[in-house]
Amino acid sequence: MRYTRAVKLSVLKKVLPPEQQSIPQVSRETGIHDQAIQNWVQKCESGILPDGSQ
């Protein structure tokens, strides 16, 4: 399943500072597989996927 950029940014906002919720918790809340969220975090940290904080 493909997710919109808005959905990805919303999820990243929850798992990155300052909120820093756990990936499994956000996965349960959103129904998005935890590995997909982990991939987004890795892409964000490498600069491929902006986290929207700029």
All heavy atoms as atom14 arrays in JSON, in Angstrom:
{
  "sequence": "MRYTRAVKLSVLKKVLPPEQQSIPQVSRETGIHDQAIQNWVQKCESGILPDGSQ",
  "atom14_mask": [
    [1, 1, 1, 1, 1, 1, 1, 1, 0, 0, 0, 0, 0, 0],
    [1, 1, 1, 1, 1, 1, 1, 1, 1, 1, 1, 0, 0, 0],
    [1, 1, 1, 1, 1, 1, 1, 1, 1, 1, 1, 1, 0, 0],
    [1, 1, 1, 1, 1, 1, 1, 0, 0, 0, 0, 0, 0, 0],
    [1, 1, 1, 1, 1, 1, 1, 1, 1, 1, 1, 0, 0, 0],
    [1, 1, 1, 1, 1, 0, 0, 0, 0, 0, 0, 0, 0, 0],
    [1, 1, 1, 1, 1, 1, 1, 0, 0, 0, 0, 0, 0, 0],
    [1, 1, 1, 1, 1, 1, 1, 1, 1, 0, 0, 0, 0, 0],
    [1, 1, 1, 1, 1, 1, 1, 1, 0, 0, 0, 0, 0, 0],
    [1, 1, 1, 1, 1, 1, 0, 0, 0, 0, 0, 0, 0, 0],
    [1, 1, 1, 1, 1, 1, 1, 0, 0, 0, 0, 0, 0, 0],
    [1, 1, 1, 1, 1, 1, 1, 1, 0, 0, 0, 0, 0, 0],
    [1, 1, 1, 1, 1, 1, 1, 1, 1, 0, 0, 0, 0, 0],
    [1, 1, 1, 1, 1, 1, 1, 1, 1, 0, 0, 0, 0, 0],
    [1, 1, 1, 1, 1, 1, 1, 0, 0, 0, 0, 0, 0, 0],
    [1, 1, 1, 1, 1, 1, 1, 1, 0, 0, 0, 0, 0, 0],
    [1, 1, 1, 1, 1, 1, 1, 0, 0, 0, 0, 0, 0, 0],
    [1, 1, 1, 1, 1, 1, 1, 0, 0, 0, 0, 0, 0, 0],
    [1, 1, 1, 1, 1, 1, 1, 1, 1, 0, 0, 0, 0, 0],
    [1, 1, 1, 1, 1, 1, 1, 1, 1, 0, 0, 0, 0, 0],
    [1, 1, 1, 1, 1, 1, 1, 1, 1, 0, 0, 0, 0, 0],
    [1, 1, 1, 1, 1, 1, 0, 0, 0, 0, 0, 0, 0, 0],
    [1, 1, 1, 1, 1, 1, 1, 1, 0, 0, 0, 0, 0, 0],
    [1, 1, 1, 1, 1, 1, 1, 0, 0, 0, 0, 0, 0, 0],
    [1, 1, 1, 1, 1, 1, 1, 1, 1, 0, 0, 0, 0, 0],
    [1, 1, 1, 1, 1, 1, 1, 0, 0, 0, 0, 0, 0, 0],
    [1, 1, 1, 1, 1, 1, 0, 0, 0, 0, 0, 0, 0, 0],
    [1, 1, 1, 1, 1, 1, 1, 1, 1, 1, 1, 0, 0, 0],
    [1, 1, 1, 1, 1, 1, 1, 1, 1, 0, 0, 0, 0, 0],
    [1, 1, 1, 1, 1, 1, 1, 0, 0, 0, 0, 0, 0, 0],
    [1, 1, 1, 1, 0, 0, 0, 0, 0, 0, 0, 0, 0, 0],
    [1, 1, 1, 1, 1, 1, 1, 1, 0, 0, 0, 0, 0, 0],
    [1, 1, 1, 1, 1, 1, 1, 1, 1, 1, 0, 0, 0, 0],
    [1, 1, 1, 1, 1, 1, 1, 1, 0, 0, 0, 0, 0, 0],
    [1, 1, 1, 1, 1, 1, 1, 1, 1, 0, 0, 0, 0, 0],
    [1, 1, 1, 1, 1, 0, 0, 0, 0, 0, 0, 0, 0, 0],
    [1, 1, 1, 1, 1, 1, 1, 1, 0, 0, 0, 0, 0, 0],
    [1, 1, 1, 1, 1, 1, 1, 1, 1, 0, 0, 0, 0, 0],
    [1, 1, 1, 1, 1, 1, 1, 1, 0, 0, 0, 0, 0, 0],
    [1, 1, 1, 1, 1, 1, 1, 1, 1, 1, 1, 1, 1, 1],
    [1, 1, 1, 1, 1, 1, 1, 0, 0, 0, 0, 0, 0, 0],
    [1, 1, 1, 1, 1, 1, 1, 1, 1, 0, 0, 0, 0, 0],
    [1, 1, 1, 1, 1, 1, 1, 1, 1, 0, 0, 0, 0, 0],
    [1, 1, 1, 1, 1, 1, 0, 0, 0, 0, 0, 0, 0, 0],
    [1, 1, 1, 1, 1, 1, 1, 1, 1, 0, 0, 0, 0, 0],
    [1, 1, 1, 1, 1, 1, 0, 0, 0, 0, 0, 0, 0, 0],
    [1, 1, 1, 1, 0, 0, 0, 0, 0, 0, 0, 0, 0, 0],
    [1, 1, 1, 1, 1, 1, 1, 1, 0, 0, 0, 0, 0, 0],
    [1, 1, 1, 1, 1, 1, 1, 1, 0, 0, 0, 0, 0, 0],
    [1, 1, 1, 1, 1, 1, 1, 0, 0, 0, 0, 0, 0, 0],
    [1, 1, 1, 1, 1, 1, 1, 1, 0, 0, 0, 0, 0, 0],
    [1, 1, 1, 1, 0, 0, 0, 0, 0, 0, 0, 0, 0, 0],
    [1, 1, 1, 1, 1, 1, 0, 0, 0, 0, 0, 0, 0, 0],
    [1, 1, 1, 1, 1, 1, 1, 1, 1, 0, 0, 0, 0, 0]
  ],
  "atom14_positions": [
    [[0.85, -1.18, 0.0], [0.0, 0.0, 0.0], [0.89, 1.24, 0.0], [1.9, 1.29, 0.68], [-0.89, -0.02, 1.23], [-1.76, 1.19, 1.37], [-2.9, 1.03, 2.74], [-4.23, 1.97, 2.09], [0.0, 0.0, 0.0], [0.0, 0.0, 0.0], [0.0, 0.0, 0.0], [0.0, 0.0, 0.0], [0.0, 0.0, 0.0], [0.0, 0.0, 0.0]],
    [[0.48, 2.24, -0.75], [1.22, 3.5, -0.81], [0.52, 4.52, 0.09], [-0.7, 4.6, 0.13], [1.25, 3.99, -2.24], [1.94, 2.97, -3.14], [2.5, 3.62, -4.32], [3.71, 4.31, -3.89], [4.88, 4.21, -4.5], [4.98, 3.49, -5.55], [5.93, 4.86, -4.07], [0.0, 0.0, 0.0], [0.0, 0.0, 0.0], [0.0, 0.0, 0.0]],
    [[1.34, 5.29, 0.77], [0.82, 6.31, 1.67], [1.2, 7.68, 1.13], [2.28, 7.86, 0.57], [1.38, 6.13, 3.08], [0.91, 4.85, 3.72], [1.71, 3.71, 3.7], [-0.33, 4.77, 4.33], [1.28, 2.53, 4.27], [-0.77, 3.59, 4.91], [0.04, 2.48, 4.87], [-0.4, 1.31, 5.44], [0.0, 0.0, 0.0], [0.0, 0.0, 0.0]],
    [[0.32, 8.65, 1.34], [0.6, 10.01, 0.88], [1.72, 10.62, 1.72], [2.02, 10.17, 2.83], [-0.65, 10.9, 1.01], [-0.99, 11.04, 2.38], [-1.82, 10.34, 0.21], [0.0, 0.0, 0.0], [0.0, 0.0, 0.0], [0.0, 0.0, 0.0], [0.0, 0.0, 0.0], [0.0, 0.0, 0.0], [0.0, 0.0, 0.0], [0.0, 0.0, 0.0]],
    [[2.3, 11.65, 1.17], [3.35, 12.36, 1.89], [2.81, 12.91, 3.21], [3.49, 12.9, 4.24], [3.89, 13.5, 1.02], [5.05, 14.23, 1.64], [5.64, 15.23, 0.63], [6.88, 15.76, 1.11], [6.96, 16.84, 1.88], [5.88, 17.48, 2.25], [8.14, 17.28, 2.29], [0.0, 0.0, 0.0], [0.0, 0.0, 0.0], [0.0, 0.0, 0.0]],
    [[1.57, 13.37, 3.21], [0.95, 13.93, 4.42], [0.85, 12.87, 5.51], [1.11, 13.16, 6.69], [-0.42, 14.49, 4.09], [0.0, 0.0, 0.0], [0.0, 0.0, 0.0], [0.0, 0.0, 0.0], [0.0, 0.0, 0.0], [0.0, 0.0, 0.0], [0.0, 0.0, 0.0], [0.0, 0.0, 0.0], [0.0, 0.0, 0.0], [0.0, 0.0, 0.0]],
    [[0.49, 11.64, 5.15], [0.39, 10.56, 6.13], [1.78, 10.25, 6.69], [1.96, 10.11, 7.9], [-0.24, 9.29, 5.49], [-0.1, 8.09, 6.42], [-1.69, 9.55, 5.14], [0.0, 0.0, 0.0], [0.0, 0.0, 0.0], [0.0, 0.0, 0.0], [0.0, 0.0, 0.0], [0.0, 0.0, 0.0], [0.0, 0.0, 0.0], [0.0, 0.0, 0.0]],
    [[2.77, 10.16, 5.81], [4.13, 9.87, 6.25], [4.63, 10.94, 7.21], [5.21, 10.63, 8.26], [5.08, 9.75, 5.06], [4.81, 8.54, 4.2], [5.72, 8.52, 2.99], [5.42, 7.35, 2.08], [6.28, 7.34, 0.89], [0.0, 0.0, 0.0], [0.0, 0.0, 0.0], [0.0, 0.0, 0.0], [0.0, 0.0, 0.0], [0.0, 0.0, 0.0]],
    [[4.39, 12.21, 6.87], [4.85, 13.3, 7.73], [4.13, 13.27, 9.08], [4.74, 13.53, 10.12], [4.64, 14.64, 7.04], [5.53, 14.91, 5.83], [5.16, 16.24, 5.18], [6.99, 14.86, 6.19], [0.0, 0.0, 0.0], [0.0, 0.0, 0.0], [0.0, 0.0, 0.0], [0.0, 0.0, 0.0], [0.0, 0.0, 0.0], [0.0, 0.0, 0.0]],
    [[2.86, 12.93, 9.07], [2.09, 12.84, 10.31], [2.66, 11.76, 11.22], [2.81, 11.96, 12.43], [0.62, 12.56, 9.99], [-0.1, 12.3, 11.15], [0.0, 0.0, 0.0], [0.0, 0.0, 0.0], [0.0, 0.0, 0.0], [0.0, 0.0, 0.0], [0.0, 0.0, 0.0], [0.0, 0.0, 0.0], [0.0, 0.0, 0.0], [0.0, 0.0, 0.0]],
    [[3.0, 10.62, 10.63], [3.56, 9.51, 11.41], [4.96, 9.88, 11.9], [5.3, 9.65, 13.06], [3.58, 8.22, 10.57], [4.4, 7.14, 11.24], [2.16, 7.73, 10.31], [0.0, 0.0, 0.0], [0.0, 0.0, 0.0], [0.0, 0.0, 0.0], [0.0, 0.0, 0.0], [0.0, 0.0, 0.0], [0.0, 0.0, 0.0], [0.0, 0.0, 0.0]],
    [[5.77, 10.47, 11.03], [7.12, 10.86, 11.43], [7.09, 11.87, 12.58], [7.92, 11.8, 13.48], [7.88, 11.45, 10.24], [8.37, 10.45, 9.21], [8.9, 11.17, 7.98], [9.43, 9.53, 9.8], [0.0, 0.0, 0.0], [0.0, 0.0, 0.0], [0.0, 0.0, 0.0], [0.0, 0.0, 0.0], [0.0, 0.0, 0.0], [0.0, 0.0, 0.0]],
    [[6.12, 12.77, 12.55], [5.99, 13.75, 13.63], [5.79, 13.06, 14.98], [6.29, 13.51, 15.99], [4.81, 14.68, 13.33], [4.65, 15.8, 14.33], [3.51, 16.71, 13.94], [3.32, 17.78, 14.99], [2.18, 18.64, 14.69], [0.0, 0.0, 0.0], [0.0, 0.0, 0.0], [0.0, 0.0, 0.0], [0.0, 0.0, 0.0], [0.0, 0.0, 0.0]],
    [[5.1, 11.93, 14.97], [4.84, 11.2, 16.21], [6.07, 10.43, 16.71], [6.28, 10.33, 17.91], [3.69, 10.21, 16.01], [2.36, 10.88, 15.8], [1.26, 9.87, 15.58], [-0.06, 10.55, 15.34], [-1.17, 9.6, 15.27], [0.0, 0.0, 0.0], [0.0, 0.0, 0.0], [0.0, 0.0, 0.0], [0.0, 0.0, 0.0], [0.0, 0.0, 0.0]],
    [[6.89, 9.9, 15.79], [7.99, 9.04, 16.23], [9.32, 9.78, 16.38], [10.23, 9.25, 17.03], [8.18, 7.82, 15.29], [6.95, 6.94, 15.31], [8.55, 8.22, 13.89], [0.0, 0.0, 0.0], [0.0, 0.0, 0.0], [0.0, 0.0, 0.0], [0.0, 0.0, 0.0], [0.0, 0.0, 0.0], [0.0, 0.0, 0.0], [0.0, 0.0, 0.0]],
    [[9.43, 10.97, 15.81], [10.66, 11.74, 15.94], [10.53, 12.74, 17.09], [9.42, 13.03, 17.54], [10.95, 12.47, 14.62], [11.25, 11.57, 13.42], [11.38, 12.41, 12.16], [12.49, 10.73, 13.64], [0.0, 0.0, 0.0], [0.0, 0.0, 0.0], [0.0, 0.0, 0.0], [0.0, 0.0, 0.0], [0.0, 0.0, 0.0], [0.0, 0.0, 0.0]],
    [[11.66, 13.29, 17.55], [11.58, 14.31, 18.61], [10.73, 15.49, 18.15], [10.73, 15.81, 16.97], [13.04, 14.74, 18.79], [13.84, 13.61, 18.26], [13.01, 12.99, 17.18], [0.0, 0.0, 0.0], [0.0, 0.0, 0.0], [0.0, 0.0, 0.0], [0.0, 0.0, 0.0], [0.0, 0.0, 0.0], [0.0, 0.0, 0.0], [0.0, 0.0, 0.0]],
    [[10.0, 16.14, 19.0], [10.0, 15.99, 20.45], [9.05, 14.93, 20.99], [9.16, 14.53, 22.14], [9.56, 17.37, 20.92], [8.64, 17.86, 19.85], [9.2, 17.29, 18.56], [0.0, 0.0, 0.0], [0.0, 0.0, 0.0], [0.0, 0.0, 0.0], [0.0, 0.0, 0.0], [0.0, 0.0, 0.0], [0.0, 0.0, 0.0], [0.0, 0.0, 0.0]],
    [[8.1, 14.44, 20.18], [7.13, 13.46, 20.7], [7.77, 12.12, 21.02], [7.5, 11.53, 22.05], [5.96, 13.28, 19.73], [5.06, 14.5, 19.65], [3.8, 14.24, 18.87], [3.26, 13.12, 18.96], [3.37, 15.16, 18.16], [0.0, 0.0, 0.0], [0.0, 0.0, 0.0], [0.0, 0.0, 0.0], [0.0, 0.0, 0.0], [0.0, 0.0, 0.0]],
    [[8.55, 11.59, 20.13], [9.29, 10.34, 20.29], [8.45, 9.17, 20.82], [8.87, 8.45, 21.71], [10.52, 10.53, 21.17], [11.61, 11.28, 20.48], [12.88, 11.32, 21.27], [12.88, 11.79, 22.4], [13.95, 10.84, 20.69], [0.0, 0.0, 0.0], [0.0, 0.0, 0.0], [0.0, 0.0, 0.0], [0.0, 0.0, 0.0], [0.0, 0.0, 0.0]],
    [[7.26, 8.99, 20.25], [6.47, 7.81, 20.59], [7.15, 6.6, 19.97], [7.88, 6.71, 18.98], [5.06, 7.95, 20.05], [4.27, 9.09, 20.66], [2.88, 9.2, 20.07], [2.27, 8.22, 19.67], [2.37, 10.42, 19.99], [0.0, 0.0, 0.0], [0.0, 0.0, 0.0], [0.0, 0.0, 0.0], [0.0, 0.0, 0.0], [0.0, 0.0, 0.0]],
    [[6.92, 5.43, 20.53], [7.55, 4.23, 19.99], [6.91, 3.85, 18.65], [5.72, 4.09, 18.42], [7.44, 3.06, 20.96], [6.11, 2.57, 21.0], [0.0, 0.0, 0.0], [0.0, 0.0, 0.0], [0.0, 0.0, 0.0], [0.0, 0.0, 0.0], [0.0, 0.0, 0.0], [0.0, 0.0, 0.0], [0.0, 0.0, 0.0], [0.0, 0.0, 0.0]],
    [[7.72, 3.27, 17.78], [7.23, 2.84, 16.48], [6.12, 1.8, 16.63], [5.09, 1.91, 15.97], [8.39, 2.36, 15.59], [9.23, 3.57, 15.18], [7.87, 1.61, 14.36], [10.49, 3.24, 14.4], [0.0, 0.0, 0.0], [0.0, 0.0, 0.0], [0.0, 0.0, 0.0], [0.0, 0.0, 0.0], [0.0, 0.0, 0.0], [0.0, 0.0, 0.0]],
    [[6.28, 0.78, 17.5], [5.18, -0.18, 17.66], [3.87, 0.47, 18.12], [2.8, 0.09, 17.66], [5.72, -1.15, 18.72], [7.2, -1.08, 18.58], [7.48, 0.36, 18.24], [0.0, 0.0, 0.0], [0.0, 0.0, 0.0], [0.0, 0.0, 0.0], [0.0, 0.0, 0.0], [0.0, 0.0, 0.0], [0.0, 0.0, 0.0], [0.0, 0.0, 0.0]],
    [[3.97, 1.46, 19.01], [2.77, 2.15, 19.49], [2.08, 2.89, 18.34], [0.87, 2.79, 18.16], [3.14, 3.13, 20.6], [1.97, 3.96, 21.09], [2.38, 5.0, 22.12], [3.51, 5.02, 22.59], [1.46, 5.88, 22.45], [0.0, 0.0, 0.0], [0.0, 0.0, 0.0], [0.0, 0.0, 0.0], [0.0, 0.0, 0.0], [0.0, 0.0, 0.0]],
    [[2.85, 3.64, 17.56], [2.28, 4.39, 16.44], [1.74, 3.43, 15.39], [0.69, 3.68, 14.78], [3.33, 5.36, 15.84], [2.81, 6.04, 14.59], [3.74, 6.4, 16.88], [0.0, 0.0, 0.0], [0.0, 0.0, 0.0], [0.0, 0.0, 0.0], [0.0, 0.0, 0.0], [0.0, 0.0, 0.0], [0.0, 0.0, 0.0], [0.0, 0.0, 0.0]],
    [[2.41, 2.32, 15.21], [1.94, 1.29, 14.27], [0.56, 0.77, 14.67], [-0.33, 0.65, 13.84], [2.95, 0.14, 14.21], [2.47, -0.9, 13.4], [0.0, 0.0, 0.0], [0.0, 0.0, 0.0], [0.0, 0.0, 0.0], [0.0, 0.0, 0.0], [0.0, 0.0, 0.0], [0.0, 0.0, 0.0], [0.0, 0.0, 0.0], [0.0, 0.0, 0.0]],
    [[0.39, 0.49, 15.94], [-0.91, 0.02, 16.43], [-1.99, 1.09, 16.26], [-3.12, 0.8, 15.86], [-0.82, -0.4, 17.9], [-0.14, -1.72, 18.13], [-0.27, -2.19, 19.56], [0.32, -1.27, 20.52], [1.6, -1.27, 20.9], [2.44, -2.15, 20.38], [2.05, -0.4, 21.79], [0.0, 0.0, 0.0], [0.0, 0.0, 0.0], [0.0, 0.0, 0.0]],
    [[-1.64, 2.34, 16.56], [-2.6, 3.44, 16.47], [-3.04, 3.7, 15.04], [-4.2, 4.01, 14.79], [-1.98, 4.73, 17.02], [-1.79, 4.75, 18.51], [-1.06, 6.01, 18.98], [-0.75, 6.89, 18.15], [-0.8, 6.1, 20.18], [0.0, 0.0, 0.0], [0.0, 0.0, 0.0], [0.0, 0.0, 0.0], [0.0, 0.0, 0.0], [0.0, 0.0, 0.0]],
    [[-2.11, 3.6, 14.1], [-2.39, 3.99, 12.72], [-2.75, 2.82, 11.81], [-3.31, 3.03, 10.74], [-1.18, 4.71, 12.11], [-0.05, 3.82, 12.11], [-0.85, 5.98, 12.86], [0.0, 0.0, 0.0], [0.0, 0.0, 0.0], [0.0, 0.0, 0.0], [0.0, 0.0, 0.0], [0.0, 0.0, 0.0], [0.0, 0.0, 0.0], [0.0, 0.0, 0.0]],
    [[-2.37, 1.61, 12.22], [-2.59, 0.45, 11.36], [-1.55, 0.32, 10.27], [-1.71, -0.48, 9.35], [0.0, 0.0, 0.0], [0.0, 0.0, 0.0], [0.0, 0.0, 0.0], [0.0, 0.0, 0.0], [0.0, 0.0, 0.0], [0.0, 0.0, 0.0], [0.0, 0.0, 0.0], [0.0, 0.0, 0.0], [0.0, 0.0, 0.0], [0.0, 0.0, 0.0]],
    [[-0.47, 1.11, 10.37], [0.62, 1.05, 9.41], [1.69, 0.12, 9.96], [2.07, 0.23, 11.13], [1.2, 2.46, 9.15], [0.11, 3.37, 8.58], [2.42, 2.39, 8.24], [0.51, 4.83, 8.48], [0.0, 0.0, 0.0], [0.0, 0.0, 0.0], [0.0, 0.0, 0.0], [0.0, 0.0, 0.0], [0.0, 0.0, 0.0], [0.0, 0.0, 0.0]],
    [[2.17, -0.8, 9.14], [3.15, -1.78, 9.57], [4.38, -1.09, 10.14], [4.85, -0.08, 9.6], [3.55, -2.68, 8.39], [4.23, -3.92, 8.82], [5.56, -3.96, 9.1], [3.77, -5.17, 9.02], [5.91, -5.19, 9.45], [4.82, -5.94, 9.41], [0.0, 0.0, 0.0], [0.0, 0.0, 0.0], [0.0, 0.0, 0.0], [0.0, 0.0, 0.0]],
    [[4.89, -1.62, 11.25], [6.03, -0.99, 11.91], [7.27, -0.93, 11.03], [8.06, 0.01, 11.12], [6.34, -1.65, 13.25], [6.64, -3.12, 13.17], [6.32, -3.76, 12.15], [7.19, -3.65, 14.14], [0.0, 0.0, 0.0], [0.0, 0.0, 0.0], [0.0, 0.0, 0.0], [0.0, 0.0, 0.0], [0.0, 0.0, 0.0], [0.0, 0.0, 0.0]],
    [[7.46, -1.89, 10.14], [8.62, -1.85, 9.25], [8.52, -0.7, 8.26], [9.52, -0.06, 7.93], [8.79, -3.17, 8.49], [10.06, -3.24, 7.67], [11.32, -3.08, 8.51], [11.51, -3.77, 9.49], [12.18, -2.16, 8.12], [0.0, 0.0, 0.0], [0.0, 0.0, 0.0], [0.0, 0.0, 0.0], [0.0, 0.0, 0.0], [0.0, 0.0, 0.0]],
    [[7.32, -0.39, 7.81], [7.14, 0.76, 6.92], [7.53, 2.05, 7.64], [8.23, 2.9, 7.08], [5.69, 0.84, 6.44], [0.0, 0.0, 0.0], [0.0, 0.0, 0.0], [0.0, 0.0, 0.0], [0.0, 0.0, 0.0], [0.0, 0.0, 0.0], [0.0, 0.0, 0.0], [0.0, 0.0, 0.0], [0.0, 0.0, 0.0], [0.0, 0.0, 0.0]],
    [[7.1, 2.18, 8.89], [7.45, 3.37, 9.68], [8.96, 3.44, 9.88], [9.56, 4.51, 9.73], [6.7, 3.38, 11.02], [5.18, 3.45, 10.78], [7.16, 4.54, 11.88], [4.33, 3.26, 12.01], [0.0, 0.0, 0.0], [0.0, 0.0, 0.0], [0.0, 0.0, 0.0], [0.0, 0.0, 0.0], [0.0, 0.0, 0.0], [0.0, 0.0, 0.0]],
    [[9.57, 2.33, 10.19], [11.03, 2.29, 10.37], [11.73, 2.73, 9.09], [12.7, 3.48, 9.14], [11.49, 0.89, 10.78], [12.98, 0.8, 11.04], [13.45, 1.67, 12.18], [12.81, 1.76, 13.22], [14.55, 2.34, 11.99], [0.0, 0.0, 0.0], [0.0, 0.0, 0.0], [0.0, 0.0, 0.0], [0.0, 0.0, 0.0], [0.0, 0.0, 0.0]],
    [[11.25, 2.28, 7.95], [11.83, 2.69, 6.66], [11.72, 4.2, 6.47], [12.65, 4.84, 5.99], [11.15, 1.96, 5.5], [11.47, 0.49, 5.46], [12.42, 0.02, 6.07], [10.65, -0.26, 4.73], [0.0, 0.0, 0.0], [0.0, 0.0, 0.0], [0.0, 0.0, 0.0], [0.0, 0.0, 0.0], [0.0, 0.0, 0.0], [0.0, 0.0, 0.0]],
    [[10.57, 4.78, 6.82], [10.39, 6.22, 6.69], [11.36, 6.98, 7.6], [11.91, 8.0, 7.21], [8.96, 6.62, 7.01], [7.93, 6.0, 6.12], [8.14, 5.39, 4.9], [6.54, 5.91, 6.36], [6.95, 4.94, 4.39], [5.94, 5.24, 5.27], [5.71, 6.32, 7.39], [4.58, 4.99, 5.19], [4.35, 6.07, 7.31], [3.79, 5.42, 6.21]],
    [[11.55, 6.47, 8.82], [12.48, 7.11, 9.76], [13.89, 7.07, 9.18], [14.61, 8.08, 9.19], [12.43, 6.43, 11.14], [13.57, 6.92, 12.03], [11.08, 6.67, 11.82], [0.0, 0.0, 0.0], [0.0, 0.0, 0.0], [0.0, 0.0, 0.0], [0.0, 0.0, 0.0], [0.0, 0.0, 0.0], [0.0, 0.0, 0.0], [0.0, 0.0, 0.0]],
    [[14.29, 5.93, 8.63], [15.62, 5.82, 8.04], [15.79, 6.77, 6.86], [16.83, 7.42, 6.71], [15.9, 4.38, 7.61], [16.1, 3.44, 8.79], [16.23, 1.99, 8.37], [15.9, 1.61, 7.25], [16.69, 1.16, 9.29], [0.0, 0.0, 0.0], [0.0, 0.0, 0.0], [0.0, 0.0, 0.0], [0.0, 0.0, 0.0], [0.0, 0.0, 0.0]],
    [[14.77, 6.88, 6.02], [14.83, 7.79, 4.89], [14.89, 9.24, 5.36], [15.61, 10.07, 4.79], [13.62, 7.59, 3.96], [13.71, 6.32, 3.16], [12.51, 6.17, 2.25], [12.62, 4.88, 1.44], [11.48, 4.72, 0.53], [0.0, 0.0, 0.0], [0.0, 0.0, 0.0], [0.0, 0.0, 0.0], [0.0, 0.0, 0.0], [0.0, 0.0, 0.0]],
    [[14.15, 9.55, 6.41], [14.16, 10.9, 6.96], [15.56, 11.23, 7.51], [16.09, 12.32, 7.25], [13.12, 11.01, 8.06], [13.01, 12.63, 8.8], [0.0, 0.0, 0.0], [0.0, 0.0, 0.0], [0.0, 0.0, 0.0], [0.0, 0.0, 0.0], [0.0, 0.0, 0.0], [0.0, 0.0, 0.0], [0.0, 0.0, 0.0], [0.0, 0.0, 0.0]],
    [[16.14, 10.3, 8.24], [17.46, 10.52, 8.82], [18.55, 10.65, 7.76], [19.54, 11.34, 7.96], [17.81, 9.4, 9.81], [16.96, 9.47, 11.07], [17.14, 8.28, 11.99], [17.72, 7.27, 11.58], [16.69, 8.39, 13.14], [0.0, 0.0, 0.0], [0.0, 0.0, 0.0], [0.0, 0.0, 0.0], [0.0, 0.0, 0.0], [0.0, 0.0, 0.0]],
    [[18.36, 10.01, 6.61], [19.36, 10.1, 5.53], [19.06, 11.27, 4.59], [19.8, 11.49, 3.64], [19.43, 8.79, 4.76], [18.23, 8.56, 4.06], [0.0, 0.0, 0.0], [0.0, 0.0, 0.0], [0.0, 0.0, 0.0], [0.0, 0.0, 0.0], [0.0, 0.0, 0.0], [0.0, 0.0, 0.0], [0.0, 0.0, 0.0], [0.0, 0.0, 0.0]],
    [[17.96, 11.99, 4.84], [17.64, 13.17, 4.05], [16.81, 12.88, 2.82], [16.53, 13.78, 2.04], [0.0, 0.0, 0.0], [0.0, 0.0, 0.0], [0.0, 0.0, 0.0], [0.0, 0.0, 0.0], [0.0, 0.0, 0.0], [0.0, 0.0, 0.0], [0.0, 0.0, 0.0], [0.0, 0.0, 0.0], [0.0, 0.0, 0.0], [0.0, 0.0, 0.0]],
    [[16.41, 11.64, 2.62], [15.61, 11.29, 1.43], [14.16, 11.72, 1.6], [13.53, 12.17, 0.66], [15.69, 9.76, 1.17], [17.12, 9.38, 0.83], [14.74, 9.36, 0.05], [17.35, 7.88, 0.75], [0.0, 0.0, 0.0], [0.0, 0.0, 0.0], [0.0, 0.0, 0.0], [0.0, 0.0, 0.0], [0.0, 0.0, 0.0], [0.0, 0.0, 0.0]],
    [[13.65, 11.61, 2.81], [12.26, 11.96, 3.09], [12.25, 13.08, 4.13], [12.55, 12.84, 5.29], [11.49, 10.75, 3.62], [10.03, 10.93, 3.97], [9.23, 11.23, 2.7], [9.48, 9.68, 4.62], [0.0, 0.0, 0.0], [0.0, 0.0, 0.0], [0.0, 0.0, 0.0], [0.0, 0.0, 0.0], [0.0, 0.0, 0.0], [0.0, 0.0, 0.0]],
    [[11.94, 14.3, 3.72], [11.92, 15.41, 4.69], [10.89, 15.17, 5.78], [9.83, 14.6, 5.53], [11.53, 16.63, 3.85], [11.73, 16.23, 2.44], [11.6, 14.73, 2.39], [0.0, 0.0, 0.0], [0.0, 0.0, 0.0], [0.0, 0.0, 0.0], [0.0, 0.0, 0.0], [0.0, 0.0, 0.0], [0.0, 0.0, 0.0], [0.0, 0.0, 0.0]],
    [[11.2, 15.58, 7.0], [10.28, 15.35, 8.12], [9.28, 16.49, 8.29], [8.46, 16.44, 9.2], [11.03, 15.1, 9.42], [11.83, 16.3, 9.9], [11.77, 17.36, 9.24], [12.5, 16.18, 10.93], [0.0, 0.0, 0.0], [0.0, 0.0, 0.0], [0.0, 0.0, 0.0], [0.0, 0.0, 0.0], [0.0, 0.0, 0.0], [0.0, 0.0, 0.0]],
    [[9.36, 17.51, 7.45], [8.39, 18.6, 7.52], [8.72, 19.65, 8.55], [7.98, 20.6, 8.73], [0.0, 0.0, 0.0], [0.0, 0.0, 0.0], [0.0, 0.0, 0.0], [0.0, 0.0, 0.0], [0.0, 0.0, 0.0], [0.0, 0.0, 0.0], [0.0, 0.0, 0.0], [0.0, 0.0, 0.0], [0.0, 0.0, 0.0], [0.0, 0.0, 0.0]],
    [[9.83, 19.51, 9.27], [10.16, 20.47, 10.31], [10.91, 21.68, 9.78], [11.13, 22.63, 10.5], [11.01, 19.79, 11.4], [12.26, 19.39, 10.88], [0.0, 0.0, 0.0], [0.0, 0.0, 0.0], [0.0, 0.0, 0.0], [0.0, 0.0, 0.0], [0.0, 0.0, 0.0], [0.0, 0.0, 0.0], [0.0, 0.0, 0.0], [0.0, 0.0, 0.0]],
    [[11.3, 21.67, 8.51], [12.03, 22.8, 7.95], [11.11, 23.96, 7.67], [9.99, 23.85, 7.34], [12.73, 22.42, 6.62], [13.84, 21.46, 6.79], [13.39, 19.99, 6.82], [12.25, 19.66, 6.56], [14.28, 19.13, 7.19], [0.0, 0.0, 0.0], [0.0, 0.0, 0.0], [0.0, 0.0, 0.0], [0.0, 0.0, 0.0], [0.0, 0.0, 0.0]]
  ]
}
